[in-house]
Amino acid sequence: MNDSTLTASTAGGQSNNANISEAVIRIAGNSQDGIQSIGGFLARLAGRSEQEVMTFMTIPSTISGGPSIFQVRIGTGEVLSAGDEADVLLAFYQHSYEGHIDSLKESGIVLYDSDHVTPNEEWQKKYNHVAIPISNLTIEAIGGTARDKGKNIYALGLICRIFNLNSDKLKGLINEKFKGKNPAITETALNAFNAGHLYELGDLIETFSFSEATHRDSSQVVMNGNEALAYGLIAAGVRFGAGYPITPWSDIMELLRRELPKYGGSFIQCEDEIASIAMALGASYGGRVGVTGSSGPGISLKTEALGWGIMAEIPLVLVDVQRGGPSTGMPTNVEQSDLNIACFGGHGDSPRVVLAPANVEDCFYSAMEAVRIAREFNVPVVLLSDQAIGTRIEAFDEPDLKTLCKDITPDLTPVEEHKPYSLEDVSGVSPRIAPGTQVKSGKYPVITGLEHDELGHPTGSSQLHQEMTNKRRNKLKTLAKSLPFPQVYGGDHGDVLIVGWGSTQGPIHEAVDRVRKAGEKWSSLHIRHINPLPEGLEKAFDGFKHVMVVEMNDEGLYGYGQLAGILRARYCDPKIKGINKSDGMTYKVKEIIKRVTAAIN
């Protein structure tokens, strides 16, 4: 808290109302209780109130459900991470209480369901405890049969009361959530919310109000990374997708299946991962850019067909929402351990483009960029997201869709002649036409996964194989020359440069801000274009004594992770070292500071 520390009232009398600039609220219970719904409502309310917001969640990987949390950080200033410690813990069960009490700041508030939680005497001395019989009060409000499905909305009403949130907007969000369903469901939810909101707090707890947010010139949208990525693909002109369900990619697949028909497109759920990428490649061959996706296990299955797309020079967007591995691994936890397979997976020399969005907003724009690069360079593009971004909710400025949206309908204008694998241009980039386009010379090309000549006809020529290998490689070298140099966050020179990629951006930036305020000369650099890398990174590295690559994968046999390995191979610089973990959790700000400090001392 910047303006006020959240505390429960200990004196009698009417509660006071304190002004705060931000709060971190952790909700702990079971996934069946609608934990994610509470957090989602709070996050979307923040976005509609011109506040900054970032969330973090864990869900069990079992069908039967189990312990789950949702953490939401709401602020009137810039919010870069979901927060290291919570100001408020809402605990529904004993395991929720015992498992997450240490996530609270000292003197933080634990709001617990006294029907299911027995507080610990020692913890009552350290944290402010507020007991409310949430389960029984929900029964009184909406009846016994709906108790387990209504207490989350009752608790939402309590939080609304404690933080003086806009109850009318929350009710509007509840109505939107249940729109199209039985009106009785909406009525029950609103009854539960109103009962929680009207609960008489008395002197149990101090109430709080957020500082007024700075007025924005543009409207905000609130969504998670999977949603942003899917809408970015649609805005870029994608009208065909194919996939197979797997966590955490499935949300993208379901959104595309629902939304693409509205724009004349379609999404096909296939019988397996191999069929999915084959269908997407077929759509791309037909003149569009097809999209498919998966998580780690499915990407493994797609690699052979991905190699066909590289050999045939077919544009494709392949989404990988990473999760813990190997094998089935930890389906609902985060890892950044698919980088090597994204860059190098497959047999033979098979260069492809790899992009890694840094936050939810960037998921939208990276998706559009992936489609553009795939079309311009006739190459598969791997869009490397992860579970943390995919499920995280953020608010960002609404994109200007009128100027951004693309129409990539194939141009069937006749051409004099066409060589899809022309060797004339040293850039390696050659034009491509859609099937059905008239070639006036009468020499129509073919497409094959075999090595080929300039018209696509199979060849066993060693010379042509070398020239075509050079061509496929040179396309990526040409792309690298056009890539923007990533901005250094902080000073251009100093003691430590923290390098990151993907969802680590926010915590890394916050860590840099924190240590720079303490007088340390730390900076950071976040890499979005991983294959190929932008040119000139070594110049940024030269300005620092230590280059620490923070990533969520194992340190491997030699003490550094996957991006660090790529950078060390590229620049042969021994000061590039790794800060790694693979515990399935996102980095905390204090964790980054502690581990980097230990590594350089």
MOTA-V853977 format. One record per residue. RES is the residue in one small letter. SS is DSSP state (h for helix, s for strand, l for the rest). OMEGA is omega in degrees with one decimal (NA if undefined). BURIAL is I if it has 16 or more other C-alpha atoms within 10 Angstrom, else O. Layout:
# MOTA-V853977
res=RES ss=SS omega=OMEGA burial=BURIAL
res=RES ss=SS omega=OMEGA burial=BURIAL
This chain:
# MOTA-V853977
res=m ss=l omega=-179.4 burial=O
res=n ss=l omega=-173.8 burial=O
res=d ss=l omega=-177.3 burial=O
res=s ss=l omega=175.0 burial=O
res=t ss=l omega=-178.8 burial=I
res=l ss=l omega=177.4 burial=I
res=t ss=l omega=173.7 burial=I
res=a ss=l omega=-179.0 burial=I
res=s ss=l omega=177.6 burial=I
res=t ss=l omega=179.4 burial=O
res=a ss=l omega=178.9 burial=O
res=g ss=l omega=178.6 burial=O
res=g ss=l omega=-176.2 burial=O
res=q ss=l omega=178.6 burial=O
res=s ss=l omega=174.8 burial=I
res=n ss=l omega=178.9 burial=O
res=n ss=s omega=-177.8 burial=O
res=a ss=s omega=178.6 burial=I
res=n ss=s omega=-178.5 burial=I
res=i ss=s omega=178.2 burial=I
res=s ss=l omega=178.0 burial=I
res=e ss=s omega=176.7 burial=I
res=a ss=s omega=174.3 burial=I
res=v ss=s omega=-176.8 burial=I
res=i ss=s omega=176.5 burial=I
res=r ss=s omega=179.8 burial=I
res=i ss=s omega=-175.6 burial=I
res=a ss=s omega=178.8 burial=I
res=g ss=s omega=174.2 burial=I
res=n ss=s omega=-177.7 burial=I
res=s ss=h omega=-179.9 burial=I
res=q ss=h omega=-176.0 burial=O
res=d ss=h omega=-178.6 burial=I
res=g ss=l omega=179.5 burial=I
res=i ss=h omega=-178.1 burial=I
res=q ss=h omega=178.8 burial=I
res=s ss=h omega=178.9 burial=I
res=i ss=h omega=-178.9 burial=I
res=g ss=h omega=179.1 burial=I
res=g ss=h omega=177.5 burial=I
res=f ss=h omega=-179.4 burial=I
res=l ss=h omega=-179.4 burial=I
res=a ss=h omega=-178.8 burial=I
res=r ss=h omega=174.4 burial=I
res=l ss=h omega=180.0 burial=I
res=a ss=h omega=179.8 burial=I
res=g ss=h omega=179.7 burial=I
res=r ss=h omega=178.2 burial=I
res=s ss=l omega=178.6 burial=I
res=e ss=l omega=175.8 burial=I
res=q ss=l omega=172.5 burial=I
res=e ss=s omega=-179.1 burial=I
res=v ss=s omega=171.5 burial=I
res=m ss=s omega=-175.7 burial=I
res=t ss=s omega=174.5 burial=I
res=f ss=s omega=-178.5 burial=I
res=m ss=s omega=167.8 burial=I
res=t ss=s omega=176.7 burial=I
res=i ss=l omega=178.8 burial=I
res=p ss=l omega=-179.4 burial=I
res=s ss=l omega=-179.7 burial=O
res=t ss=l omega=-179.6 burial=O
res=i ss=l omega=-177.3 burial=O
res=s ss=l omega=179.2 burial=O
res=g ss=l omega=-178.7 burial=O
res=g ss=l omega=-177.6 burial=O
res=p ss=s omega=-174.7 burial=I
res=s ss=s omega=173.8 burial=I
res=i ss=s omega=170.4 burial=I
res=f ss=s omega=179.2 burial=I
res=q ss=s omega=-179.4 burial=I
res=v ss=s omega=177.0 burial=I
res=r ss=s omega=-177.5 burial=I
res=i ss=s omega=180.0 burial=I
res=g ss=s omega=176.7 burial=I
res=t ss=l omega=173.2 burial=I
res=g ss=l omega=-177.4 burial=O
res=e ss=l omega=177.9 burial=O
res=v ss=l omega=-175.0 burial=I
res=l ss=l omega=179.4 burial=I
res=s ss=l omega=-180.0 burial=I
res=a ss=l omega=176.6 burial=I
res=g ss=l omega=178.4 burial=I
res=d ss=l omega=-175.9 burial=I
res=e ss=l omega=-177.9 burial=I
res=a ss=s omega=171.3 burial=I
res=d ss=s omega=-178.6 burial=I
res=v ss=s omega=171.4 burial=I
res=l ss=s omega=174.1 burial=I
res=l ss=s omega=-174.8 burial=I
res=a ss=s omega=-179.1 burial=I
res=f ss=l omega=-174.6 burial=I
res=y ss=l omega=179.3 burial=I
res=q ss=h omega=179.5 burial=I
res=h ss=h omega=176.4 burial=I
res=s ss=h omega=-179.6 burial=I
res=y ss=h omega=-175.3 burial=I
res=e ss=h omega=-176.3 burial=O
res=g ss=h omega=-173.1 burial=O
res=h ss=h omega=-179.9 burial=I
res=i ss=h omega=-179.4 burial=I
res=d ss=h omega=174.6 burial=O
res=s ss=h omega=-178.7 burial=O
res=l ss=s omega=167.3 burial=I
res=k ss=s omega=176.1 burial=I
res=e ss=s omega=-175.1 burial=O
res=s ss=s omega=174.0 burial=I
res=g ss=s omega=-174.5 burial=I
res=i ss=s omega=169.9 burial=I
res=v ss=s omega=178.7 burial=I
res=l ss=s omega=-171.2 burial=I
res=y ss=s omega=177.1 burial=I
res=d ss=s omega=-175.7 burial=I
res=s ss=l omega=174.1 burial=I
res=d ss=l omega=-175.6 burial=I
res=h ss=l omega=-174.7 burial=I
res=v ss=l omega=171.7 burial=I
res=t ss=l omega=-173.6 burial=O
res=p ss=l omega=177.4 burial=I
res=n ss=l omega=-175.1 burial=O
res=e ss=h omega=179.8 burial=O
res=e ss=h omega=179.7 burial=O
res=w ss=h omega=178.0 burial=O
res=q ss=h omega=177.8 burial=O
res=k ss=h omega=-174.7 burial=O
res=k ss=h omega=-176.6 burial=O
res=y ss=l omega=178.0 burial=I
res=n ss=s omega=-175.6 burial=I
res=h ss=s omega=177.2 burial=I
res=v ss=s omega=-177.0 burial=I
res=a ss=s omega=175.6 burial=O
res=i ss=s omega=-180.0 burial=I
res=p ss=l omega=-170.9 burial=O
res=i ss=h omega=-176.5 burial=I
res=s ss=h omega=-178.7 burial=I
res=n ss=h omega=178.2 burial=I
res=l ss=h omega=175.7 burial=I
res=t ss=h omega=177.2 burial=I
res=i ss=h omega=179.3 burial=I
res=e ss=h omega=-175.2 burial=O
res=a ss=h omega=-171.7 burial=I
res=i ss=h omega=177.8 burial=I
res=g ss=l omega=-173.7 burial=O
res=g ss=h omega=-174.7 burial=O
res=t ss=h omega=-176.9 burial=O
res=a ss=h omega=-173.4 burial=I
res=r ss=h omega=-174.2 burial=I
res=d ss=h omega=-179.0 burial=O
res=k ss=h omega=-176.4 burial=I
res=g ss=h omega=-174.3 burial=I
res=k ss=h omega=176.2 burial=I
res=n ss=h omega=179.5 burial=I
res=i ss=h omega=174.1 burial=I
res=y ss=h omega=179.6 burial=I
res=a ss=h omega=176.1 burial=I
res=l ss=h omega=176.5 burial=I
res=g ss=h omega=177.0 burial=I
res=l ss=h omega=-179.5 burial=I
res=i ss=h omega=177.5 burial=I
res=c ss=h omega=180.0 burial=I
res=r ss=h omega=-175.9 burial=I
res=i ss=h omega=-176.5 burial=I
res=f ss=l omega=177.9 burial=I
res=n ss=l omega=179.5 burial=O
res=l ss=l omega=-178.5 burial=I
res=n ss=l omega=-175.2 burial=O
res=s ss=h omega=179.5 burial=I
res=d ss=h omega=178.1 burial=O
res=k ss=h omega=178.7 burial=O
res=l ss=h omega=176.7 burial=I
res=k ss=h omega=176.5 burial=I
res=g ss=h omega=177.4 burial=O
res=l ss=h omega=177.5 burial=I
res=i ss=h omega=177.7 burial=I
res=n ss=h omega=178.4 burial=I
res=e ss=h omega=-177.6 burial=O
res=k ss=h omega=-174.0 burial=O
res=f ss=l omega=178.8 burial=O
res=k ss=l omega=179.0 burial=O
res=g ss=l omega=178.1 burial=O
res=k ss=l omega=178.5 burial=O
res=n ss=l omega=-178.8 burial=O
res=p ss=h omega=180.0 burial=O
res=a ss=h omega=179.0 burial=O
res=i ss=h omega=178.3 burial=O
res=t ss=h omega=-179.5 burial=I
res=e ss=h omega=179.2 burial=O
res=t ss=h omega=179.8 burial=I
res=a ss=h omega=179.6 burial=I
res=l ss=h omega=176.8 burial=I
res=n ss=h omega=178.6 burial=I
res=a ss=h omega=179.6 burial=I
res=f ss=h omega=-177.8 burial=I
res=n ss=h omega=179.8 burial=I
res=a ss=h omega=177.6 burial=I
res=g ss=h omega=-178.0 burial=I
res=h ss=h omega=-177.9 burial=I
res=l ss=l omega=179.9 burial=O
res=y ss=l omega=-176.4 burial=O
res=e ss=l omega=-177.9 burial=O
res=l ss=l omega=-179.7 burial=I
res=g ss=l omega=179.6 burial=O
res=d ss=l omega=-178.9 burial=I
res=l ss=l omega=-170.9 burial=I
res=i ss=l omega=173.4 burial=I
res=e ss=l omega=176.7 burial=I
res=t ss=s omega=-171.4 burial=I
res=f ss=s omega=174.5 burial=I
res=s ss=s omega=178.0 burial=I
res=f ss=s omega=174.2 burial=I
res=s ss=l omega=-179.2 burial=I
res=e ss=l omega=-178.7 burial=O
res=a ss=l omega=175.8 burial=O
res=t ss=l omega=-178.5 burial=O
res=h ss=l omega=-179.3 burial=O
res=r ss=l omega=177.3 burial=O
res=d ss=l omega=-179.0 burial=O
res=s ss=l omega=178.5 burial=O
res=s ss=l omega=176.6 burial=O
res=q ss=s omega=167.5 burial=I
res=v ss=s omega=-178.7 burial=I
res=v ss=s omega=179.8 burial=I
res=m ss=s omega=175.1 burial=I
res=n ss=s omega=-174.3 burial=I
res=g ss=h omega=178.0 burial=I
res=n ss=h omega=178.3 burial=I
res=e ss=h omega=-178.7 burial=I
res=a ss=h omega=-179.3 burial=I
res=l ss=h omega=-179.4 burial=I
res=a ss=h omega=179.2 burial=I
res=y ss=h omega=175.4 burial=I
res=g ss=h omega=176.8 burial=I
res=l ss=h omega=179.4 burial=I
res=i ss=h omega=179.7 burial=I
res=a ss=h omega=-179.0 burial=I
res=a ss=l omega=176.5 burial=I
res=g ss=l omega=178.5 burial=I
res=v ss=l omega=179.8 burial=I
res=r ss=l omega=175.3 burial=I
res=f ss=s omega=175.0 burial=I
res=g ss=s omega=177.2 burial=I
res=a ss=s omega=-177.8 burial=I
res=g ss=s omega=178.8 burial=I
res=y ss=l omega=-172.7 burial=I
res=p ss=l omega=172.1 burial=I
res=i ss=l omega=176.9 burial=I
res=t ss=l omega=0.0 burial=I
res=p ss=l omega=178.2 burial=I
res=w ss=l omega=-168.5 burial=I
res=s ss=h omega=179.8 burial=I
res=d ss=h omega=177.2 burial=I
res=i ss=h omega=-180.0 burial=I
res=m ss=h omega=-178.8 burial=I
res=e ss=h omega=179.4 burial=I
res=l ss=h omega=179.1 burial=O
res=l ss=h omega=179.4 burial=I
res=r ss=h omega=179.5 burial=I
res=r ss=h omega=-169.9 burial=O
res=e ss=h omega=-175.4 burial=I
res=l ss=h omega=178.5 burial=I
res=p ss=h omega=178.7 burial=O
res=k ss=h omega=-177.5 burial=O
res=y ss=h omega=178.3 burial=O
res=g ss=l omega=-179.1 burial=O
res=g ss=l omega=179.7 burial=I
res=s ss=s omega=173.9 burial=I
res=f ss=s omega=-175.6 burial=I
res=i ss=s omega=170.0 burial=I
res=q ss=s omega=-173.7 burial=I
res=c ss=l omega=-177.8 burial=I
res=e ss=l omega=177.8 burial=O
res=d ss=l omega=-177.1 burial=O
res=e ss=h omega=-177.6 burial=I
res=i ss=h omega=178.2 burial=I
res=a ss=h omega=-177.7 burial=I
res=s ss=h omega=-178.5 burial=I
res=i ss=h omega=178.2 burial=I
res=a ss=h omega=178.7 burial=I
res=m ss=h omega=179.6 burial=I
res=a ss=h omega=176.5 burial=I
res=l ss=h omega=177.0 burial=I
res=g ss=h omega=177.6 burial=I
res=a ss=h omega=178.0 burial=I
res=s ss=h omega=176.3 burial=I
res=y ss=h omega=-179.2 burial=I
res=g ss=l omega=174.0 burial=I
res=g ss=l omega=176.1 burial=I
res=r ss=l omega=168.2 burial=I
res=v ss=l omega=177.6 burial=I
res=g ss=s omega=178.5 burial=I
res=v ss=s omega=169.7 burial=I
res=t ss=s omega=-177.8 burial=I
res=g ss=s omega=-179.8 burial=I
res=s ss=s omega=165.9 burial=I
res=s ss=l omega=-170.9 burial=I
res=g ss=h omega=-178.4 burial=I
res=p ss=h omega=179.2 burial=I
res=g ss=h omega=177.8 burial=I
res=i ss=h omega=177.1 burial=I
res=s ss=h omega=-178.7 burial=I
res=l ss=h omega=-175.3 burial=I
res=k ss=h omega=-167.8 burial=I
res=t ss=h omega=-179.7 burial=I
res=e ss=h omega=178.6 burial=O
res=a ss=h omega=175.2 burial=I
res=l ss=h omega=176.7 burial=I
res=g ss=h omega=175.4 burial=I
res=w ss=h omega=178.7 burial=I
res=g ss=h omega=178.3 burial=I
res=i ss=h omega=179.1 burial=I
res=m ss=h omega=-178.6 burial=I
res=a ss=h omega=-179.4 burial=I
res=e ss=l omega=179.6 burial=I
res=i ss=l omega=176.2 burial=I
res=p ss=l omega=-178.3 burial=I
res=l ss=s omega=169.6 burial=I
res=v ss=s omega=178.9 burial=I
res=l ss=s omega=-178.0 burial=I
res=v ss=s omega=174.3 burial=I
res=d ss=s omega=174.6 burial=I
res=v ss=s omega=-170.1 burial=I
res=q ss=s omega=175.0 burial=I
res=r ss=l omega=-178.8 burial=I
res=g ss=s omega=179.9 burial=I
res=g ss=l omega=1.8 burial=I
res=p ss=l omega=-177.3 burial=O
res=s ss=l omega=179.8 burial=O
res=t ss=l omega=170.6 burial=O
res=g ss=l omega=178.5 burial=O
res=m ss=s omega=-170.2 burial=I
res=p ss=l omega=-175.6 burial=I
res=t ss=l omega=177.2 burial=I
res=n ss=l omega=-172.9 burial=I
res=v ss=l omega=169.2 burial=I
res=e ss=l omega=174.5 burial=I
res=q ss=l omega=-171.3 burial=I
res=s ss=l omega=177.8 burial=I
res=d ss=l omega=-175.8 burial=I
res=l ss=h omega=-178.2 burial=I
res=n ss=h omega=-179.9 burial=O
res=i ss=h omega=177.4 burial=O
res=a ss=h omega=-176.8 burial=I
res=c ss=h omega=-168.4 burial=I
res=f ss=h omega=-173.8 burial=O
res=g ss=l omega=-178.9 burial=I
res=g ss=l omega=-179.4 burial=I
res=h ss=l omega=-179.6 burial=O
res=g ss=l omega=176.2 burial=O
res=d ss=l omega=-172.3 burial=O
res=s ss=l omega=-176.9 burial=I
res=p ss=l omega=175.5 burial=I
res=r ss=l omega=-179.0 burial=I
res=v ss=s omega=176.9 burial=I
res=v ss=s omega=176.3 burial=I
res=l ss=s omega=178.8 burial=I
res=a ss=l omega=178.6 burial=I
res=p ss=l omega=-173.1 burial=I
res=a ss=l omega=-179.4 burial=I
res=n ss=l omega=-175.3 burial=I
res=v ss=h omega=178.1 burial=I
res=e ss=h omega=-178.7 burial=I
res=d ss=h omega=175.5 burial=I
res=c ss=h omega=179.9 burial=I
res=f ss=h omega=-174.8 burial=I
res=y ss=h omega=176.4 burial=I
res=s ss=h omega=176.9 burial=I
res=a ss=h omega=178.2 burial=I
res=m ss=h omega=179.8 burial=I
res=e ss=h omega=179.5 burial=I
res=a ss=h omega=178.9 burial=I
res=v ss=h omega=179.8 burial=I
res=r ss=h omega=-178.5 burial=I
res=i ss=h omega=179.6 burial=I
res=a ss=h omega=-178.2 burial=I
res=r ss=h omega=-175.4 burial=I
res=e ss=h omega=-173.9 burial=O
res=f ss=h omega=178.9 burial=I
res=n ss=l omega=-174.4 burial=I
res=v ss=l omega=171.0 burial=I
res=p ss=s omega=177.6 burial=I
res=v ss=s omega=175.6 burial=I
res=v ss=s omega=177.7 burial=I
res=l ss=s omega=-167.7 burial=I
res=l ss=s omega=176.1 burial=I
res=s ss=s omega=174.6 burial=I
res=d ss=s omega=-174.9 burial=I
res=q ss=h omega=-177.7 burial=I
res=a ss=h omega=177.7 burial=I
res=i ss=h omega=-175.6 burial=I
res=g ss=h omega=-176.6 burial=I
res=t ss=h omega=-176.1 burial=I
res=r ss=l omega=177.9 burial=I
res=i ss=s omega=175.5 burial=I
res=e ss=s omega=173.1 burial=I
res=a ss=s omega=177.5 burial=I
res=f ss=s omega=-177.1 burial=I
res=d ss=s omega=-178.4 burial=O
res=e ss=l omega=178.8 burial=O
res=p ss=l omega=176.7 burial=I
res=d ss=l omega=-172.4 burial=O
res=l ss=h omega=-178.9 burial=O
res=k ss=h omega=-180.0 burial=O
res=t ss=h omega=-174.5 burial=O
res=l ss=h omega=-171.2 burial=O
res=c ss=l omega=-176.5 burial=I
res=k ss=l omega=170.6 burial=I
res=d ss=l omega=-177.5 burial=O
res=i ss=l omega=174.6 burial=I
res=t ss=l omega=-177.7 burial=O
res=p ss=l omega=175.8 burial=O
res=d ss=l omega=-176.0 burial=O
res=l ss=l omega=178.2 burial=O
res=t ss=l omega=-179.3 burial=O
res=p ss=l omega=178.1 burial=O
res=v ss=s omega=-179.0 burial=O
res=e ss=l omega=176.7 burial=O
res=e ss=l omega=-175.6 burial=O
res=h ss=l omega=174.0 burial=I
res=k ss=l omega=-176.1 burial=I
res=p ss=l omega=-179.1 burial=I
res=y ss=l omega=-178.2 burial=I
res=s ss=l omega=178.9 burial=I
res=l ss=l omega=-174.7 burial=I
res=e ss=l omega=-175.9 burial=O
res=d ss=l omega=-178.0 burial=O
res=v ss=l omega=178.3 burial=O
res=s ss=l omega=-176.9 burial=I
res=g ss=l omega=-178.3 burial=I
res=v ss=l omega=178.1 burial=I
res=s ss=l omega=-175.7 burial=I
res=p ss=l omega=179.5 burial=O
res=r ss=l omega=177.4 burial=I
res=i ss=l omega=179.7 burial=I
res=a ss=l omega=174.0 burial=I
res=p ss=l omega=-177.0 burial=O
res=g ss=l omega=176.2 burial=O
res=t ss=l omega=-179.6 burial=O
res=q ss=l omega=172.1 burial=I
res=v ss=s omega=-170.0 burial=I
res=k ss=l omega=178.6 burial=O
res=s ss=l omega=-178.5 burial=O
res=g ss=l omega=179.1 burial=O
res=k ss=l omega=-177.0 burial=O
res=y ss=l omega=-178.6 burial=I
res=p ss=l omega=174.4 burial=I
res=v ss=l omega=-179.3 burial=I
res=i ss=l omega=-178.2 burial=I
res=t ss=l omega=173.8 burial=O
res=g ss=l omega=173.6 burial=O
res=l ss=l omega=171.9 burial=O
res=e ss=l omega=-165.9 burial=I
res=h ss=s omega=173.0 burial=I
res=d ss=l omega=-174.3 burial=I
res=e ss=l omega=177.7 burial=I
res=l ss=l omega=177.9 burial=I
res=g ss=l omega=-179.8 burial=I
res=h ss=l omega=-178.1 burial=O
res=p ss=s omega=-179.5 burial=O
res=t ss=l omega=172.9 burial=O
res=g ss=l omega=-177.4 burial=O
res=s ss=l omega=177.3 burial=O
res=s ss=h omega=179.7 burial=O
res=q ss=h omega=179.3 burial=O
res=l ss=h omega=178.5 burial=I
res=h ss=h omega=178.2 burial=I
res=q ss=h omega=-179.0 burial=O
res=e ss=h omega=179.3 burial=O
res=m ss=h omega=174.4 burial=I
res=t ss=h omega=176.7 burial=I
res=n ss=h omega=-178.1 burial=O
res=k ss=h omega=-177.7 burial=I
res=r ss=h omega=177.0 burial=I
res=r ss=h omega=-174.6 burial=I
res=n ss=h omega=176.0 burial=I
res=k ss=h omega=-179.5 burial=I
res=l ss=h omega=176.0 burial=I
res=k ss=h omega=176.1 burial=I
res=t ss=h omega=177.7 burial=I
res=l ss=h omega=-177.0 burial=I
res=a ss=h omega=-178.6 burial=I
res=k ss=h omega=-177.5 burial=O
res=s ss=h omega=-175.4 burial=O
res=l ss=l omega=177.7 burial=O
res=p ss=l omega=177.2 burial=O
res=f ss=l omega=-178.5 burial=I
res=p ss=l omega=-177.6 burial=I
res=q ss=l omega=173.5 burial=O
res=v ss=s omega=-178.9 burial=I
res=y ss=s omega=-172.4 burial=I
res=g ss=l omega=-179.6 burial=I
res=g ss=l omega=179.2 burial=O
res=d ss=l omega=179.8 burial=I
res=h ss=l omega=178.8 burial=I
res=g ss=s omega=-177.2 burial=I
res=d ss=s omega=-173.3 burial=O
res=v ss=s omega=169.1 burial=I
res=l ss=s omega=176.8 burial=I
res=i ss=s omega=178.7 burial=I
res=v ss=s omega=178.8 burial=I
res=g ss=s omega=175.1 burial=I
res=w ss=l omega=178.3 burial=I
res=g ss=h omega=-168.7 burial=I
res=s ss=h omega=179.2 burial=I
res=t ss=h omega=-173.0 burial=I
res=q ss=h omega=-175.4 burial=I
res=g ss=h omega=178.3 burial=I
res=p ss=h omega=178.0 burial=I
res=i ss=h omega=178.8 burial=I
res=h ss=h omega=-179.5 burial=I
res=e ss=h omega=176.5 burial=I
res=a ss=h omega=178.3 burial=I
res=v ss=h omega=178.7 burial=I
res=d ss=h omega=-175.3 burial=I
res=r ss=h omega=-176.9 burial=I
res=v ss=h omega=177.6 burial=O
res=r ss=h omega=175.4 burial=O
res=k ss=h omega=178.6 burial=O
res=a ss=l omega=175.2 burial=O
res=g ss=l omega=179.7 burial=O
res=e ss=l omega=-178.9 burial=O
res=k ss=l omega=177.9 burial=I
res=w ss=s omega=173.2 burial=I
res=s ss=s omega=177.5 burial=I
res=s ss=s omega=177.7 burial=I
res=l ss=s omega=-176.8 burial=I
res=h ss=s omega=-175.0 burial=I
res=i ss=l omega=177.1 burial=I
res=r ss=l omega=179.6 burial=I
res=h ss=s omega=-172.4 burial=I
res=i ss=s omega=176.6 burial=I
res=n ss=s omega=-0.3 burial=I
res=p ss=l omega=174.5 burial=I
res=l ss=l omega=173.5 burial=I
res=p ss=l omega=-178.4 burial=I
res=e ss=l omega=172.8 burial=O
res=g ss=l omega=-179.0 burial=O
res=l ss=h omega=-178.8 burial=I
res=e ss=h omega=178.0 burial=O
res=k ss=h omega=176.5 burial=O
res=a ss=h omega=-179.6 burial=I
res=f ss=h omega=-176.9 burial=I
res=d ss=l omega=-176.8 burial=I
res=g ss=l omega=-174.4 burial=I
res=f ss=s omega=178.4 burial=I
res=k ss=s omega=-177.3 burial=O
res=h ss=s omega=173.3 burial=I
res=v ss=s omega=-175.1 burial=I
res=m ss=s omega=-178.6 burial=I
res=v ss=s omega=-178.3 burial=I
res=v ss=s omega=-179.8 burial=I
res=e ss=s omega=-176.8 burial=I
res=m ss=l omega=172.8 burial=I
res=n ss=l omega=-173.0 burial=I
res=d ss=l omega=179.9 burial=I
res=e ss=l omega=174.2 burial=I
res=g ss=l omega=-175.8 burial=O
res=l ss=l omega=-170.1 burial=O
res=y ss=l omega=170.4 burial=O
res=g ss=l omega=175.6 burial=O
res=y ss=l omega=-173.6 burial=I
res=g ss=l omega=-168.1 burial=I
res=q ss=h omega=176.6 burial=I
res=l ss=h omega=177.8 burial=I
res=a ss=h omega=177.9 burial=I
res=g ss=h omega=178.0 burial=I
res=i ss=h omega=-178.3 burial=I
res=l ss=h omega=178.6 burial=I
res=r ss=h omega=178.0 burial=I
res=a ss=h omega=-176.9 burial=O
res=r ss=h omega=-171.0 burial=O
res=y ss=h omega=177.3 burial=O
res=c ss=l omega=-176.0 burial=O
res=d ss=l omega=-176.1 burial=O
res=p ss=l omega=179.3 burial=O
res=k ss=l omega=174.4 burial=O
res=i ss=s omega=-176.6 burial=I
res=k ss=s omega=-173.9 burial=I
res=g ss=s omega=167.1 burial=I
res=i ss=s omega=-169.0 burial=I
res=n ss=s omega=169.3 burial=I
res=k ss=l omega=178.1 burial=I
res=s ss=l omega=-179.7 burial=I
res=d ss=l omega=178.1 burial=O
res=g ss=l omega=-178.4 burial=I
res=m ss=l omega=176.8 burial=I
res=t ss=l omega=178.7 burial=I
res=y ss=l omega=167.7 burial=I
res=k ss=l omega=-178.7 burial=I
res=v ss=h omega=-178.0 burial=I
res=k ss=h omega=177.7 burial=I
res=e ss=h omega=178.0 burial=O
res=i ss=h omega=-178.9 burial=I
res=i ss=h omega=-177.4 burial=I
res=k ss=h omega=-174.3 burial=O
res=r ss=h omega=176.5 burial=O
res=v ss=h omega=179.2 burial=I
res=t ss=h omega=179.4 burial=O
res=a ss=h omega=-176.4 burial=O
res=a ss=h omega=-175.9 burial=O
res=i ss=h omega=-178.3 burial=O
res=n ss=l omega=NA burial=O
